[in-house]
């Protein structure tokens, strides 16, 4: 998704292009740390990628504030 550079939204930035590994997380917010632990300690070393110097980001698809359940894409820049 892109927006024009002159849009007056606060808290926006330009994300540098490139390859990203995307992990689709579905679960409770309190368990997301375990997902990150698995990505960095299991998947990343086995996949043959290394982290790039670009910033990672998350794309929140759905958040249920009442239950804490969420669906999001964890996007990690890799090379």
MDTraj code that builds the backbone (N, CA, C; nanometers):
import mdtraj as md
import numpy as np

residues = "UNK UNK UNK UNK UNK UNK UNK UNK UNK UNK UNK UNK UNK UNK UNK UNK UNK UNK UNK UNK UNK UNK UNK UNK UNK UNK UNK UNK UNK UNK UNK UNK UNK UNK UNK UNK UNK UNK UNK UNK UNK UNK UNK UNK UNK UNK UNK UNK UNK UNK UNK UNK UNK UNK UNK UNK UNK UNK UNK UNK UNK UNK UNK UNK UNK UNK UNK UNK UNK UNK UNK UNK UNK UNK UNK UNK UNK UNK UNK".split()
xyz = np.array([
    [0.0850, -0.1163, 0.0000],
    [0.0000, 0.0000, 0.0000],
    [0.0893, 0.1223, 0.0000],
    [0.0530, 0.2208, -0.0762],
    [0.1304, 0.3442, -0.0840],
    [0.0385, 0.4642, -0.0692],
    [0.0950, 0.5700, -0.0162],
    [0.0239, 0.6975, -0.0118],
    [0.1162, 0.8021, -0.0707],
    [0.0579, 0.9094, -0.1172],
    [0.1373, 1.0180, -0.1738],
    [0.2265, 1.0785, -0.0657],
    [0.3433, 1.1260, -0.1060],
    [0.4388, 1.1812, -0.0114],
    [0.3928, 1.3071, 0.0578],
    [0.2932, 1.3754, 0.0027],
    [0.2481, 1.5022, 0.0615],
    [0.1230, 1.4875, 0.1481],
    [0.0856, 1.3646, 0.1828],
    [-0.0314, 1.3436, 0.2679],
    [0.0038, 1.3871, 0.4095],
    [-0.0810, 1.4693, 0.4731],
    [-0.0463, 1.5263, 0.6037],
    [-0.0769, 1.4364, 0.7243],
    [-0.0619, 1.3038, 0.7108],
    [-0.0836, 1.2159, 0.8250],
    [0.0366, 1.2216, 0.9186],
    [0.0098, 1.2177, 1.0481],
    [0.1177, 1.2091, 1.1452],
    [0.1627, 1.0639, 1.1560],
    [0.2798, 1.0425, 1.2104],
    [0.3325, 0.9079, 1.2349],
    [0.3413, 0.8223, 1.1091],
    [0.3851, 0.8808, 1.0000],
    [0.4062, 0.8044, 0.8782],
    [0.5538, 0.8080, 0.8414],
    [0.5970, 0.7086, 0.7682],
    [0.7343, 0.7046, 0.7210],
    [0.7386, 0.6263, 0.5906],
    [0.8485, 0.6369, 0.5210],
    [0.8687, 0.5604, 0.3997],
    [0.9449, 0.4340, 0.4357],
    [0.8946, 0.3201, 0.3930],
    [0.9587, 0.1921, 0.4199],
    [1.0384, 0.1545, 0.2958],
    [1.1668, 0.1301, 0.3139],
    [1.2529, 0.0940, 0.2016],
    [1.2091, -0.0403, 0.1433],
    [1.2119, -0.0509, 0.0122],
    [1.1731, -0.1741, -0.0549],
    [1.2770, -0.2830, -0.0378],
    [1.2395, -0.4029, -0.0728],
    [1.3294, -0.5167, -0.0653],
    [1.2556, -0.6405, -0.0198],
    [1.3282, -0.7486, -0.0056],
    [1.2700, -0.8770, 0.0320],
    [1.2380, -0.8801, 0.1807],
    [1.1197, -0.9329, 0.2125],
    [1.0780, -0.9496, 0.3516],
    [1.0267, -1.0907, 0.3728],
    [1.0592, -1.1482, 0.4860],
    [0.9951, -1.2713, 0.5303],
    [0.8690, -1.2292, 0.6037],
    [0.7589, -1.2955, 0.5749],
    [0.6313, -1.2587, 0.6364],
    [0.5774, -1.3790, 0.7134],
    [0.5538, -1.3579, 0.8423],
    [0.4973, -1.4603, 0.9287],
    [0.3568, -1.4165, 0.9674],
    [0.2574, -1.4974, 0.9319],
    [0.1188, -1.4659, 0.9654],
    [0.0905, -1.5151, 1.1070],
    [0.0756, -1.4201, 1.1994],
    [0.0485, -1.4546, 1.3391],
    [-0.1006, -1.4448, 1.3653],
    [-0.1557, -1.5479, 1.4271],
    [-0.2951, -1.5484, 1.4711],
    [-0.2965, -1.6024, 1.6123],
    [-0.3329, -1.5189, 1.7070],
    [-0.3357, -1.5635, 1.8459],
    [-0.3513, -1.4468, 1.9403],
    [-0.3291, -1.4743, 2.0657],
    [-0.3427, -1.3714, 2.1683],
    [-0.2176, -1.2846, 2.1721],
    [-0.2387, -1.1576, 2.1984],
    [-0.1277, -1.0641, 2.2068],
    [-0.0235, -1.1059, 2.3091],
    [-0.0675, -1.1689, 2.4176],
    [0.0275, -1.2085, 2.5218],
    [0.1205, -1.3209, 2.4778],
    [0.0922, -1.3855, 2.3631],
    [0.1762, -1.4941, 2.3135],
    [0.2646, -1.4531, 2.1959],
    [0.2588, -1.3283, 2.1564],
    [0.3343, -1.2864, 2.0386],
    [0.4852, -1.2935, 2.0607],
    [0.5291, -1.2752, 2.1836],
    [0.6728, -1.2843, 2.2128],
    [0.7258, -1.4222, 2.1738],
    [0.6499, -1.5263, 2.2028],
    [0.6912, -1.6625, 2.1680],
    [0.7014, -1.6790, 2.0165],
    [0.6142, -1.6141, 1.9418],
    [0.6213, -1.6204, 1.7963],
    [0.7502, -1.5558, 1.7469],
    [0.7832, -1.4394, 1.8003],
    [0.9088, -1.3736, 1.7627],
    [1.0296, -1.4592, 1.8007],
    [1.0255, -1.5211, 1.9178],
    [1.1351, -1.6087, 1.9612],
    [1.1555, -1.7217, 1.8596],
    [1.0465, -1.7819, 1.8153],
    [1.0539, -1.8915, 1.7190],
    [1.1070, -1.8442, 1.5845],
    [1.0614, -1.7288, 1.5404],
    [1.1080, -1.6751, 1.4128],
    [1.2596, -1.6550, 1.4160],
    [1.3089, -1.5904, 1.5208],
    [1.4511, -1.5555, 1.5267],
    [1.5422, -1.6726, 1.5639],
    [1.4945, -1.7646, 1.6458],
    [1.5834, -1.8718, 1.6920],
    [1.5684, -2.0025, 1.6152],
    [1.4566, -2.0221, 1.5463],
    [1.4349, -2.1469, 1.4736],
    [1.4263, -2.1222, 1.3231],
    [1.3256, -2.0464, 1.2815],
    [1.3022, -2.0319, 1.1382],
    [1.4161, -1.9607, 1.0659],
    [1.4541, -1.8446, 1.1134],
    [1.5551, -1.7642, 1.0432],
    [1.6870, -1.8400, 1.0239],
    [1.7425, -1.9033, 1.1269],
    [1.8676, -1.9771, 1.1053],
    [1.8530, -2.0937, 1.0060],
    [1.7379, -2.1598, 1.0058],
    [1.7177, -2.2739, 0.9175],
    [1.6841, -2.2331, 0.7743],
    [1.6306, -2.1145, 0.7549],
    [1.5854, -2.0710, 0.6224],
    [1.6987, -2.0231, 0.5326],
    [1.8138, -1.9941, 0.5920],
    [1.9261, -1.9487, 0.5114],
    [1.9259, -1.7994, 0.4815],
    [1.8382, -1.7257, 0.5456],
    [1.8350, -1.5801, 0.5299],
    [1.9063, -1.5155, 0.6477],
    [1.9480, -1.3917, 0.6286],
    [1.9971, -1.3094, 0.7387],
    [1.9159, -1.1818, 0.7392],
    [1.9043, -1.1218, 0.8565],
    [1.8301, -0.9965, 0.8656],
    [1.9021, -0.8877, 0.7878],
    [1.8252, -0.8062, 0.7211],
    [1.8772, -0.6900, 0.6512],
    [1.8788, -0.5728, 0.7492],
    [1.9427, -0.4630, 0.7104],
    [1.9517, -0.3447, 0.7971],
    [1.8270, -0.2576, 0.7937],
    [1.7323, -0.2908, 0.7079],
    [1.6086, -0.2113, 0.7001],
    [1.5192, -0.2402, 0.8209],
    [1.4242, -0.1549, 0.8430],
    [1.3318, -0.1720, 0.9562],
    [1.2259, -0.2762, 0.9241],
    [1.1942, -0.3563, 1.0234],
    [1.0821, -0.4479, 1.0126],
    [0.9536, -0.3750, 1.0482],
    [0.8412, -0.4391, 1.0200],
    [0.7122, -0.3772, 1.0504],
    [0.6064, -0.4853, 1.0628],
    [0.4955, -0.4498, 1.1228],
    [0.3818, -0.5400, 1.1372],
    [0.2625, -0.4809, 1.0636],
    [0.1827, -0.5678, 1.0035],
    [0.0574, -0.5257, 0.9402],
    [-0.0547, -0.5903, 1.0200],
    [-0.1273, -0.5093, 1.0937],
    [-0.2360, -0.5602, 1.1768],
    [-0.3591, -0.5802, 1.0904],
    [-0.4061, -0.7034, 1.0830],
    [-0.5228, -0.7388, 1.0019],
    [-0.6513, -0.7323, 1.0840],
    [-0.6412, -0.7716, 1.2116],
    [-0.7586, -0.7721, 1.2981],
    [-0.7131, -0.7759, 1.4430],
    [-0.7772, -0.6962, 1.5266],
    [-0.7490, -0.6967, 1.6703],
    [-0.8822, -0.6925, 1.7440],
    [-0.9028, -0.7903, 1.8301],
    [-1.0214, -0.7920, 1.9153],
    [-0.9779, -0.7428, 2.0524],
    [-1.0117, -0.6195, 2.0833],
    [-0.9680, -0.5593, 2.2089],
    [-1.0243, -0.6313, 2.3305],
    [-1.1414, -0.6886, 2.3171],
    [-1.2046, -0.7545, 2.4312],
    [-1.1310, -0.8825, 2.4706],
    [-1.0990, -0.9671, 2.3719],
    [-1.0348, -1.0950, 2.4029],
    [-0.8827, -1.0903, 2.3953],
    [-0.8288, -0.9916, 2.3240],
    [-0.6843, -0.9847, 2.3038],
    [-0.6364, -1.0631, 2.1833],
    [-0.7302, -1.1260, 2.1104],
    [-0.6957, -1.2027, 1.9912],
    [-0.6585, -1.1067, 1.8783],
    [-0.5572, -1.1443, 1.8009],
    [-0.5163, -1.0603, 1.6893],
    [-0.4655, -1.1439, 1.5736],
    [-0.4752, -1.0861, 1.4574],
    [-0.4183, -1.1438, 1.3367],
    [-0.3327, -1.0362, 1.2728],
    [-0.2051, -1.0678, 1.2496],
    [-0.1150, -0.9704, 1.1909],
    [-0.0056, -1.0409, 1.1128],
    [0.0551, -0.9671, 1.0227],
    [0.1709, -1.0145, 0.9475],
    [0.2944, -0.9505, 1.0087],
    [0.3884, -1.0332, 1.0516],
    [0.5174, -0.9853, 1.1012],
    [0.6115, -0.9846, 0.9818],
    [0.6576, -0.8681, 0.9426],
    [0.7394, -0.8521, 0.8226],
    [0.8825, -0.8181, 0.8619],
    [0.9742, -0.9097, 0.8293],
    [1.1151, -0.8921, 0.8651],
    [1.1983, -0.8793, 0.7381],
    [1.2772, -0.7728, 0.7277],
    [1.3603, -0.7558, 0.6082],
    [1.4744, -0.8562, 0.6093],
    [1.4883, -0.9289, 0.4992],
    [1.5928, -1.0307, 0.4903],
    [1.6735, -1.0134, 0.3628],
    [1.7916, -1.0754, 0.3628],
    [1.8733, -1.0792, 0.2421],
    [1.9375, -1.2155, 0.2305],
])
top = md.Topology()
chain = top.add_chain()
for i, resn in enumerate(residues, 1):
    res = top.add_residue(resn, chain, resSeq=i)
    for name in ("N", "CA", "C"):
        top.add_atom(name, md.element.get_by_symbol(name[0]), res)
traj = md.Trajectory(xyz[None], top)
